[in-house]
Amino acid sequence: MMSRTMTEAPLPKRIDAFKLVEVNQQLKGKIESNKLTRLVDSTRSLDDYVECEVEFGRDEERLRVLTGKCSAGVVMECQRCLGDVRFEISAEFRLGLVFNDDQAKALPKRLEPVELDEEGRLDLWDVIEDELLLNLPDFPMHPQDECQALKIEPQEDIAAEETERPNPFDVLAQLKQK
Ligand SMILES: [Zn+2]
């Protein structure tokens, strides 16, 4: 798809999706993370901004689509050690823009429906936030070698093994004595 213009600005919240489809508009920008309250509630902390890139247009079947990607740095609670664990969340999406349930049902399976209001408007921040929430890990955890909950036990095991295992030189010394 060719784009006509590229706008660099804070990403607008409510947009005229119907019109943006017709001009094949691309938008690139940021959202202040603390405005995305559901994302705030689902994480311990967030980087200041969510980065987004979206494009409105029609697909090969002339259906109205919103494609895009967004990313955010988040800190969550490790389910193993309860410490902070950081993730770079990113989401890529391709959504079908519809006006009602019937249109939503008629969409091909590859397109997730998003409903516009009667005037063809859409809350773009809501869409982005939904996509990021879908991509948060269900069980956030550190990688095994970085998790505090796993660090103490293996070290104790190694220490225990070392003391219990007979030193081969001791055995040799005993043999020589005989
Ligand atoms: Zn951990």
py3Dmol code that shows the C-alpha trace and the ligand (Angstrom):
import py3Dmol

protein = """\
ATOM      1  CA  MET A   1       0.000   0.000   0.000  1.00  0.00           C
ATOM      2  CA  MET A   2       1.292   3.449  -0.848  1.00  0.00           C
ATOM      3  CA  SER A   3       0.909   6.131   1.726  1.00  0.00           C
ATOM      4  CA  ARG A   4       0.256   9.742   0.950  1.00  0.00           C
ATOM      5  CA  THR A   5       1.569  11.437   4.027  1.00  0.00           C
ATOM      6  CA  MET A   6       3.430  10.605   7.189  1.00  0.00           C
ATOM      7  CA  THR A   7       2.708  12.613  10.298  1.00  0.00           C
ATOM      8  CA  GLU A   8       5.096  12.726  13.263  1.00  0.00           C
ATOM      9  CA  ALA A   9       3.280  13.876  16.370  1.00  0.00           C
ATOM     10  CA  PRO A  10       1.721  12.647  19.577  1.00  0.00           C
ATOM     11  CA  LEU A  11      -0.726  10.021  18.375  1.00  0.00           C
ATOM     12  CA  PRO A  12      -4.278  11.459  18.363  1.00  0.00           C
ATOM     13  CA  LYS A  13      -6.846   9.729  20.562  1.00  0.00           C
ATOM     14  CA  ARG A  14     -10.162  10.050  18.735  1.00  0.00           C
ATOM     15  CA  ILE A  15      -9.764   9.926  14.990  1.00  0.00           C
ATOM     16  CA  ASP A  16     -12.039   9.969  11.958  1.00  0.00           C
ATOM     17  CA  ALA A  17     -11.228   6.450  10.835  1.00  0.00           C
ATOM     18  CA  PHE A  18     -13.693   6.527   7.944  1.00  0.00           C
ATOM     19  CA  LYS A  19     -11.950   9.508   6.397  1.00  0.00           C
ATOM     20  CA  LEU A  20      -8.415   8.274   7.145  1.00  0.00           C
ATOM     21  CA  VAL A  21      -9.172   5.042   5.278  1.00  0.00           C
ATOM     22  CA  GLU A  22     -10.141   7.013   2.181  1.00  0.00           C
ATOM     23  CA  VAL A  23      -6.857   8.963   2.148  1.00  0.00           C
ATOM     24  CA  ASN A  24      -4.781   5.927   3.138  1.00  0.00           C
ATOM     25  CA  GLN A  25      -3.370   7.849   6.083  1.00  0.00           C
ATOM     26  CA  GLN A  26      -0.299   6.749   7.987  1.00  0.00           C
ATOM     27  CA  LEU A  27       0.306   7.995  11.510  1.00  0.00           C
ATOM     28  CA  LYS A  28       3.442   7.596  13.548  1.00  0.00           C
ATOM     29  CA  GLY A  29       3.731   8.868  17.069  1.00  0.00           C
ATOM     30  CA  LYS A  30       3.740   8.354  20.799  1.00  0.00           C
ATOM     31  CA  ILE A  31       1.165   8.024  23.527  1.00  0.00           C
ATOM     32  CA  GLU A  32       1.878   9.066  27.095  1.00  0.00           C
ATOM     33  CA  SER A  33       1.834   5.731  28.903  1.00  0.00           C
ATOM     34  CA  ASN A  34       0.164   7.011  32.057  1.00  0.00           C
ATOM     35  CA  LYS A  35      -2.950   7.830  29.972  1.00  0.00           C
ATOM     36  CA  LEU A  36      -3.392   4.115  29.271  1.00  0.00           C
ATOM     37  CA  THR A  37      -4.856   3.262  32.664  1.00  0.00           C
ATOM     38  CA  ARG A  38      -5.603  -0.410  31.986  1.00  0.00           C
ATOM     39  CA  LEU A  39      -1.989  -0.943  30.997  1.00  0.00           C
ATOM     40  CA  VAL A  40      -0.848   0.979  34.091  1.00  0.00           C
ATOM     41  CA  ASP A  41      -3.040  -1.285  36.267  1.00  0.00           C
ATOM     42  CA  SER A  42      -1.623  -4.420  34.667  1.00  0.00           C
ATOM     43  CA  THR A  43       2.039  -3.575  35.233  1.00  0.00           C
ATOM     44  CA  ARG A  44       4.313  -2.318  38.008  1.00  0.00           C
ATOM     45  CA  SER A  45       5.626   0.501  35.883  1.00  0.00           C
ATOM     46  CA  LEU A  46       5.899   1.638  32.295  1.00  0.00           C
ATOM     47  CA  ASP A  47       8.319   3.623  30.189  1.00  0.00           C
ATOM     48  CA  ASP A  48       7.063   7.185  29.646  1.00  0.00           C
ATOM     49  CA  TYR A  49       5.840   6.623  26.105  1.00  0.00           C
ATOM     50  CA  VAL A  50       4.297   3.938  23.949  1.00  0.00           C
ATOM     51  CA  GLU A  51       5.580   4.044  20.355  1.00  0.00           C
ATOM     52  CA  CYS A  52       3.056   3.491  17.578  1.00  0.00           C
ATOM     53  CA  GLU A  53       2.789   3.318  13.823  1.00  0.00           C
ATOM     54  CA  VAL A  54      -0.566   2.797  12.130  1.00  0.00           C
ATOM     55  CA  GLU A  55      -1.929   2.843   8.626  1.00  0.00           C
ATOM     56  CA  PHE A  56      -5.505   3.137   7.445  1.00  0.00           C
ATOM     57  CA  GLY A  57      -6.568   1.818   4.090  1.00  0.00           C
ATOM     58  CA  ARG A  58      -8.351  -0.873   2.134  1.00  0.00           C
ATOM     59  CA  ASP A  59      -7.087  -4.389   1.668  1.00  0.00           C
ATOM     60  CA  GLU A  60      -7.173  -6.515  -1.494  1.00  0.00           C
ATOM     61  CA  GLU A  61     -10.879  -7.201  -0.909  1.00  0.00           C
ATOM     62  CA  ARG A  62     -11.583  -3.481  -0.513  1.00  0.00           C
ATOM     63  CA  LEU A  63     -12.310  -3.962   3.187  1.00  0.00           C
ATOM     64  CA  ARG A  64     -11.440  -1.091   5.522  1.00  0.00           C
ATOM     65  CA  VAL A  65      -8.417  -2.095   7.576  1.00  0.00           C
ATOM     66  CA  LEU A  66      -6.224  -0.638  10.259  1.00  0.00           C
ATOM     67  CA  THR A  67      -2.743  -2.138  10.333  1.00  0.00           C
ATOM     68  CA  GLY A  68      -0.022  -1.165  12.708  1.00  0.00           C
ATOM     69  CA  LYS A  69       2.528  -1.942  15.339  1.00  0.00           C
ATOM     70  CA  CYS A  70       3.267  -0.579  18.752  1.00  0.00           C
ATOM     71  CA  SER A  71       5.787  -1.178  21.485  1.00  0.00           C
ATOM     72  CA  ALA A  72       6.229  -0.388  25.156  1.00  0.00           C
ATOM     73  CA  GLY A  73       8.781  -1.065  27.893  1.00  0.00           C
ATOM     74  CA  VAL A  74       7.081  -2.452  30.983  1.00  0.00           C
ATOM     75  CA  VAL A  75       8.093  -3.724  34.390  1.00  0.00           C
ATOM     76  CA  MET A  76       6.063  -6.558  35.894  1.00  0.00           C
ATOM     77  CA  GLU A  77       6.261  -8.795  38.967  1.00  0.00           C
ATOM     78  CA  CYS A  78       8.202 -12.012  38.487  1.00  0.00           C
ATOM     79  CA  GLN A  79       5.848 -14.875  39.430  1.00  0.00           C
ATOM     80  CA  ARG A  80       8.771 -16.870  40.815  1.00  0.00           C
ATOM     81  CA  CYS A  81      10.753 -14.398  42.944  1.00  0.00           C
ATOM     82  CA  LEU A  82       8.273 -11.452  43.084  1.00  0.00           C
ATOM     83  CA  GLY A  83      11.052  -9.094  41.938  1.00  0.00           C
ATOM     84  CA  ASP A  84      10.849  -6.610  39.095  1.00  0.00           C
ATOM     85  CA  VAL A  85      11.222  -8.032  35.631  1.00  0.00           C
ATOM     86  CA  ARG A  86      11.378  -5.890  32.524  1.00  0.00           C
ATOM     87  CA  PHE A  87       9.847  -6.706  29.145  1.00  0.00           C
ATOM     88  CA  GLU A  88       9.842  -4.981  25.786  1.00  0.00           C
ATOM     89  CA  ILE A  89       6.282  -5.557  24.615  1.00  0.00           C
ATOM     90  CA  SER A  90       5.484  -5.244  20.956  1.00  0.00           C
ATOM     91  CA  ALA A  91       2.303  -5.881  19.036  1.00  0.00           C
ATOM     92  CA  GLU A  92       1.522  -6.071  15.343  1.00  0.00           C
ATOM     93  CA  PHE A  93      -2.086  -6.013  14.237  1.00  0.00           C
ATOM     94  CA  ARG A  94      -4.396  -5.936  11.239  1.00  0.00           C
ATOM     95  CA  LEU A  95      -7.961  -5.066  12.120  1.00  0.00           C
ATOM     96  CA  GLY A  96     -11.163  -4.827  10.110  1.00  0.00           C
ATOM     97  CA  LEU A  97     -13.060  -1.573  10.639  1.00  0.00           C
ATOM     98  CA  VAL A  98     -16.828  -2.112  10.774  1.00  0.00           C
ATOM     99  CA  PHE A  99     -19.967  -0.207  11.715  1.00  0.00           C
ATOM    100  CA  ASN A 100     -22.024  -2.996  13.271  1.00  0.00           C
ATOM    101  CA  ASP A 101     -22.165  -6.655  14.338  1.00  0.00           C
ATOM    102  CA  ASP A 102     -23.360  -7.877  10.941  1.00  0.00           C
ATOM    103  CA  GLN A 103     -20.339  -6.370   9.237  1.00  0.00           C
ATOM    104  CA  ALA A 104     -18.129  -7.802  11.953  1.00  0.00           C
ATOM    105  CA  LYS A 105     -19.505 -11.306  11.366  1.00  0.00           C
ATOM    106  CA  ALA A 106     -19.023 -10.962   7.614  1.00  0.00           C
ATOM    107  CA  LEU A 107     -15.301 -10.240   7.976  1.00  0.00           C
ATOM    108  CA  PRO A 108     -12.849 -12.936   6.898  1.00  0.00           C
ATOM    109  CA  LYS A 109     -11.237 -14.730   9.832  1.00  0.00           C
ATOM    110  CA  ARG A 110      -7.866 -13.064   9.290  1.00  0.00           C
ATOM    111  CA  LEU A 111      -9.319  -9.701  10.374  1.00  0.00           C
ATOM    112  CA  GLU A 112     -10.270  -8.972  13.962  1.00  0.00           C
ATOM    113  CA  PRO A 113     -13.227  -6.583  13.947  1.00  0.00           C
ATOM    114  CA  VAL A 114     -13.114  -3.146  15.535  1.00  0.00           C
ATOM    115  CA  GLU A 115     -16.342  -1.191  15.630  1.00  0.00           C
ATOM    116  CA  LEU A 116     -16.467   2.467  14.644  1.00  0.00           C
ATOM    117  CA  ASP A 117     -19.121   4.791  16.012  1.00  0.00           C
ATOM    118  CA  GLU A 118     -21.953   6.088  13.820  1.00  0.00           C
ATOM    119  CA  GLU A 119     -19.798   8.911  12.514  1.00  0.00           C
ATOM    120  CA  GLY A 120     -16.953   6.592  11.613  1.00  0.00           C
ATOM    121  CA  ARG A 121     -14.812   7.602  14.549  1.00  0.00           C
ATOM    122  CA  LEU A 122     -12.521   5.419  16.614  1.00  0.00           C
ATOM    123  CA  ASP A 123     -10.603   5.687  19.877  1.00  0.00           C
ATOM    124  CA  LEU A 124      -7.137   4.859  18.585  1.00  0.00           C
ATOM    125  CA  TRP A 125      -5.551   4.768  22.048  1.00  0.00           C
ATOM    126  CA  ASP A 126      -8.042   2.100  23.134  1.00  0.00           C
ATOM    127  CA  VAL A 127      -7.123  -0.053  20.148  1.00  0.00           C
ATOM    128  CA  ILE A 128      -3.392   0.288  20.845  1.00  0.00           C
ATOM    129  CA  GLU A 129      -3.907  -0.422  24.542  1.00  0.00           C
ATOM    130  CA  ASP A 130      -5.934  -3.568  23.755  1.00  0.00           C
ATOM    131  CA  GLU A 131      -3.175  -4.848  21.509  1.00  0.00           C
ATOM    132  CA  LEU A 132      -0.464  -4.232  24.106  1.00  0.00           C
ATOM    133  CA  LEU A 133      -2.528  -5.898  26.850  1.00  0.00           C
ATOM    134  CA  LEU A 134      -2.934  -8.964  24.633  1.00  0.00           C
ATOM    135  CA  ASN A 135       0.841  -9.178  24.351  1.00  0.00           C
ATOM    136  CA  LEU A 136       1.696  -8.932  28.047  1.00  0.00           C
ATOM    137  CA  PRO A 137       3.072 -12.240  29.341  1.00  0.00           C
ATOM    138  CA  ASP A 138       0.508 -14.296  31.296  1.00  0.00           C
ATOM    139  CA  PHE A 139       3.177 -15.519  33.709  1.00  0.00           C
ATOM    140  CA  PRO A 140       5.932 -12.905  33.789  1.00  0.00           C
ATOM    141  CA  MET A 141       9.204 -14.433  34.932  1.00  0.00           C
ATOM    142  CA  HIS A 142      12.918 -13.716  34.769  1.00  0.00           C
ATOM    143  CA  PRO A 143      14.985 -15.989  32.545  1.00  0.00           C
ATOM    144  CA  GLN A 144      16.164 -18.941  34.682  1.00  0.00           C
ATOM    145  CA  ASP A 145      19.728 -17.676  35.097  1.00  0.00           C
ATOM    146  CA  GLU A 146      18.561 -14.239  36.275  1.00  0.00           C
ATOM    147  CA  CYS A 147      15.806 -15.164  38.725  1.00  0.00           C
ATOM    148  CA  GLN A 148      16.604 -14.682  42.410  1.00  0.00           C
ATOM    149  CA  ALA A 149      14.304 -17.554  43.357  1.00  0.00           C
ATOM    150  CA  LEU A 150      16.508 -19.977  41.423  1.00  0.00           C
ATOM    151  CA  LYS A 151      19.892 -18.548  42.372  1.00  0.00           C
ATOM    152  CA  ILE A 152      20.212 -19.745  45.965  1.00  0.00           C
ATOM    153  CA  GLU A 153      19.208 -23.413  45.665  1.00  0.00           C
ATOM    154  CA  PRO A 154      21.560 -24.611  42.929  1.00  0.00           C
ATOM    155  CA  GLN A 155      24.534 -23.029  44.726  1.00  0.00           C
ATOM    156  CA  GLU A 156      23.671 -24.894  47.941  1.00  0.00           C
ATOM    157  CA  ASP A 157      23.365 -28.128  45.996  1.00  0.00           C
ATOM    158  CA  ILE A 158      26.787 -27.699  44.457  1.00  0.00           C
ATOM    159  CA  ALA A 159      28.345 -26.921  47.847  1.00  0.00           C
ATOM    160  CA  ALA A 160      26.698 -29.988  49.403  1.00  0.00           C
ATOM    161  CA  GLU A 161      27.914 -32.225  46.593  1.00  0.00           C
ATOM    162  CA  GLU A 162      31.454 -30.984  46.939  1.00  0.00           C
ATOM    163  CA  THR A 163      31.667 -31.784  50.642  1.00  0.00           C
ATOM    164  CA  GLU A 164      30.039 -35.205  50.345  1.00  0.00           C
ATOM    165  CA  ARG A 165      32.031 -36.441  47.365  1.00  0.00           C
ATOM    166  CA  PRO A 166      35.219 -38.187  48.532  1.00  0.00           C
ATOM    167  CA  ASN A 167      38.392 -36.512  47.399  1.00  0.00           C
ATOM    168  CA  PRO A 168      40.176 -38.922  45.018  1.00  0.00           C
ATOM    169  CA  PHE A 169      43.547 -37.923  46.487  1.00  0.00           C
ATOM    170  CA  ASP A 170      42.374 -38.948  49.956  1.00  0.00           C
ATOM    171  CA  VAL A 171      41.509 -42.373  48.594  1.00  0.00           C
ATOM    172  CA  LEU A 172      44.928 -42.637  46.950  1.00  0.00           C
ATOM    173  CA  ALA A 173      46.612 -41.628  50.181  1.00  0.00           C
ATOM    174  CA  GLN A 174      44.714 -44.307  52.066  1.00  0.00           C
ATOM    175  CA  LEU A 175      45.745 -46.946  49.520  1.00  0.00           C
ATOM    176  CA  LYS A 176      49.394 -45.972  49.808  1.00  0.00           C
ATOM    177  CA  GLN A 177      49.307 -46.237  53.567  1.00  0.00           C
ATOM    178  CA  LYS A 178      48.246 -49.873  53.389  1.00  0.00           C
TER     179      LYS A 178
END
"""
ligand_1 = """\
1
ZN
Zn 12.410 -13.819 39.230
"""
view = py3Dmol.view(width=600, height=400)
view.addModel(protein, "pdb")
view.setStyle({"model": 0}, {"cartoon": {"style": "trace"}})
view.addModel(ligand_1, "xyz")
view.setStyle({"model": 1}, {"stick": {}})
view.zoomTo()
view.show()
